[in-house]
Amino acid sequence: MHLDALRLTPDHDIPGPLLTELTALYASHREYHALSGDFPDPDDIRPEQVAAALADELAEPHVEALLARSRGRLVGIAVTLARHPDPADPDPWIGLLMVDAAAQGQGFGRRIAERVEERLRTAGHTAVRLAVLDANPKGLAFWTALGYEVIGHRPDRRLGRPCTVLRKPLTPLPPRTTAPSDGR
């Protein structure tokens, strides 16, 4: 699996074939979208709605959408925010992590989270935060199993939905060891 930044066209659009893949990915999560209210009809998620949702995300400074592919197939997306709009919040955020419903249970979510954490650690960050809708116990269980700890509760910034805020320290990776020199 590899994780690459979403590349827009020169007109700042999502390329058509990719938008088709992203729409299928979003549509595979009917249950989540029914509780989140992100789309008017979770049974009929349309490409223009997905494009608008991602455009809203990417309009924020310091936001990056990362696409996860396995064997050429889009299996997930992560949206990260390097700096939170609240200046009192020092940590980057994971705003979204979604794995194609047909690929769930295969470890992609965990691997995407690990790769996002690695990117943030490499960029010099020491922790990462995210928020889980209070109505999403499966999401909360996923993130706590990955070592994220609950640090508070607050409404989300966009729609005011009740959320649990989690944080995970990004411990530095141990230094690489090199083989001892034989003195030659």
N, C-alpha and C positions, 0 to 999 in steps of 0.2 A: 504494500500500500504506500502511496506517496501523497503528499499534501502540497498543493501549489496555490498561489494567490490567484484569485479570480481576475482575469484580464478582460477589460472592457474594450469595445471597438473605439475607433477614433471619435465617434459621436457620443461616447460614454454610454453605449448600450451593451446589453449582454448578447453575445452572438446567438443567433436563432437556434442552432442545434443544442447549444448548452442550455438555453432557456427552456427548451423542451425537456431536457434531462432534469433540470432543477424543478420544474413544475411537477414532474412525476415523483421526484423525491418529496417535495412538500405535500403533494396529494396523498402520499402513502401514510401520512400521519393524521388521518381524519380525527381520531380520538383526541390527540393533543390540540389540534386546531379548534375542535368543538369546545374545549375548556378554556383555551387561551383567548378566543375571540379575535384572533389576528386576521381572519378572513370572514367575509359575510356569510358564506355558505361552505362549511368544511367538506361537503360532498361534491362541490363544484369549484375547485381551485383552478384559476385560469392563468395562463402565462403572463398576461398584463398585470395581474395582481402580484405575482411573484416578482416580476421585474420592478414594480413600484415599491414593494416591501424591501427589496435589496437596495434599490436606489435611495430610499429613505435612510437605510443603515449606512450606506457608503457616502452619503452627504455629510455625515459627521466627520470632523477631523480625527485622524488617528485610528480609523476603522479599517479593518482588513477582513475580507471574506476569503476563506481558505477551502479549497475543494479537495476532497479525499477520493482518490481513484484506486481501484484494485483491478488488475488485469484489464485496464482501459475503461472500466465501468465506474460511473459516479456512484459512490457508496455513502457519501456524507458531505456535510458542510459544517464549517465552524466560522463564526463571526467573532472577531476579537476587537477590543477597544483598548489601545495602548495607554490612553489617559482618560479617566472618568471626568465628566464635566464638573463634578464637585471638587474644587481645589483641595479640600480636606481629605480626599480619598487618594492615597498615593499609589494604589495598585492598579495594574491593568485588569480588564474584565474579559470573560468569555460571555458574549451576549447570546450566543446560540450555538448549540451543537446538535445536529440532527443526522441520524443514520437512516438510510432507506429501510423501511419496515421489513422488506424482504431479506435484508442482510443483517438484521438484528440478531443478537445471540452468537455472533461469530467473532466478537472481540474488536470490531471496528471502532465502536464508541470509545473504548478504553485506549486503543492505539491512537485515535485522533486526539483525545485529551492529552495523552503523553507527548505527542508531537507538538501540540500547541504549547504545552508547558515548556518543552525543550526550546522552542523558538523564543518564548518570553525570557527564559533563563539566559539564553545566549545574548539577548538584547540587554541584559543587565538587571532584569527585574528580580526581586527577592520573594514575591508572593503574587498570587492571582486570586481574583474574586469572581463570583457569579451569583445570580439570583435564580431561584426556582419558584415557580408559582406554588402557593400553598396548596392549591387543588391538584398538584401533581406529585403524589407520593412516590411513584416509580422514579421520577427524575431525582427526587431527594435521595432515595435509596442508592441510585447509580452514583451520584457525586460523593456521598458519604463513604461508599465502598472504595472510592478512589483516594480517600484521605482528606477530603474537604470537610471543614468543621463549620458548624453553624455559628455565626457571630452576631446575628441580629435579624430583625424583621422590619420590613418597610414596604410601602407601595412601589410598584415599578414606575419609572419616570414617564413612560409613554401613555399608559392607560390607567394607571393608579390601581392595578391589581395587587392584592396582598401577596407578598413574596417572602421567602426565607433567603437571607444573604449568607453565603458560605465563602470561606477563604482557605487557601492552602499555601503554606510556605514553599518556596521553590528552593530546596536545599541545593547548594552547589554540587556539581558532579565531582566525584573524587578525581584527583589529578591522574593523568595517564602515567603509567610506569613504563620506563624503557628498559630494555634488556641490559644487564651490566656489560660494560665494555671489557674486552679481554686485553686492553692495553696496547693493541697494535696500531 
